[in-house]
Amino acid sequence: MLIDDLKKDHVDIVNTLTAVKDLGITTKEGQARLLAAKEGLLAYLKKEDEQLYPFLKQEAEKDSGLKNLLDTFAKDMQGISKAALDFFAKYASGGSNMEFAKDFGGLTAALSKRIRQEENLLYPEFSKRKG
């Protein structure tokens, strides 16, 4: 159930960011969707921190392979979180559509890569251990 919820959150975050791009960052609707994307991403990260990672960290105490995987994911997430928060701060009040498109491409590429890694590596570990 948790993994299904997290995967749904992935789809929602990507769809909301895509709506921002389609509406344009200079529009009120685009800015409102950007705020919604930020709130959705923060809620998603909180859910992971409260429901996914505590269990995996506990399991990693007896599995060095899982510990290494979690360490790699934690380091990677620090960079992605900073990039995402910087992006949201930069465009909270609008901005240049051209610059936004470039920054948007970088952020969505990083998020898409992270989502694939979570769904292909991390979530199966959780499901295998949680039963």
C-alpha positions in Angstrom: 0.0 0.0 0.0 2.7 2.5 0.9 4.7 1.8 -2.2 1.5 2.2 -4.3 0.9 5.6 -2.6 4.5 6.7 -3.2 4.3 5.7 -6.9 1.1 7.7 -7.2 2.8 10.6 -5.6 5.5 10.4 -8.3 2.9 10.6 -11.0 1.2 13.6 -9.3 4.4 15.5 -8.9 5.5 15.0 -12.5 2.0 15.9 -13.8 1.9 19.1 -11.7 5.3 20.2 -12.9 4.3 19.5 -16.4 1.2 21.6 -16.0 3.4 24.5 -14.8 5.5 24.2 -17.9 2.3 24.0 -20.1 0.7 27.0 -18.4 3.9 29.1 -18.3 5.7 30.5 -15.3 4.6 34.0 -16.1 0.9 33.1 -15.6 -1.0 33.2 -12.3 -2.2 29.6 -13.0 1.4 28.5 -13.6 2.6 30.1 -10.4 -0.3 28.5 -8.4 0.6 25.1 -9.9 4.3 25.6 -9.0 3.3 26.2 -5.4 1.1 23.0 -5.5 4.1 21.1 -6.9 6.3 22.3 -4.1 3.7 21.4 -1.5 3.2 18.0 -3.1 7.0 17.3 -3.2 7.4 18.3 0.4 4.5 16.1 1.5 5.9 13.2 -0.5 9.4 13.6 1.1 7.8 13.7 4.6 5.9 10.5 3.9 9.1 8.8 2.8 10.9 10.1 5.9 8.2 8.9 8.2 7.0 5.7 6.6 9.7 4.3 4.3 13.1 5.1 5.6 12.7 4.2 9.3 11.9 0.6 8.3 14.7 0.4 5.7 17.2 1.9 8.1 16.3 -0.7 10.7 16.7 -3.4 8.1 20.0 -2.0 7.0 21.5 -2.6 10.4 21.7 -6.3 9.5 22.4 -5.9 5.7 25.4 -3.9 4.6 24.2 -4.0 0.9 21.0 -2.2 1.9 23.0 0.2 4.1 25.2 1.2 1.2 22.1 1.6 -1.1 20.5 3.9 1.5 23.7 5.9 2.0 23.8 6.5 -1.8 20.2 7.5 -2.0 20.6 9.9 1.0 23.5 11.7 -0.6 21.8 11.9 -4.0 18.6 13.2 -2.4 20.4 16.1 -0.6 21.5 17.4 -4.0 18.0 16.9 -5.6 16.2 18.5 -2.6 18.5 21.6 -2.7 18.0 21.9 -6.5 14.2 21.6 -6.2 13.9 24.1 -3.3 16.2 26.6 -5.2 14.0 26.1 -8.3 10.8 26.7 -6.4 12.3 29.8 -4.7 13.6 31.2 -7.9 10.3 30.9 -9.8 7.8 31.6 -6.9 7.0 35.0 -8.3 7.4 34.2 -12.0 10.4 34.7 -14.2 11.6 34.3 -17.7 9.9 31.5 -19.7 13.2 30.8 -21.5 15.3 30.4 -18.3 12.4 28.5 -16.6 12.4 26.0 -19.5 16.1 25.4 -19.1 15.9 25.0 -15.3 12.7 22.9 -15.6 14.5 20.5 -17.9 17.3 20.0 -15.4 15.0 19.6 -12.4 12.7 17.1 -14.2 15.6 15.1 -15.5 17.0 14.8 -12.0 13.6 13.9 -10.5 12.8 11.4 -13.2 16.2 9.6 -12.7 15.5 9.5 -8.9 12.0 8.2 -9.4 13.3 5.4 -11.6 15.9 4.5 -9.1 13.5 4.5 -6.2 11.0 2.3 -8.1 13.6 -0.1 -9.5 15.9 -0.4 -6.5 14.5 1.0 -3.2 10.9 0.0 -3.4 11.5 -3.6 -4.2 13.8 -3.8 -1.2 11.0 -2.4 1.0 8.4 -4.8 -0.5 10.7 -7.8 -0.2 11.3 -7.1 3.5 7.9 -5.8 4.6 6.1 -8.8 3.0 
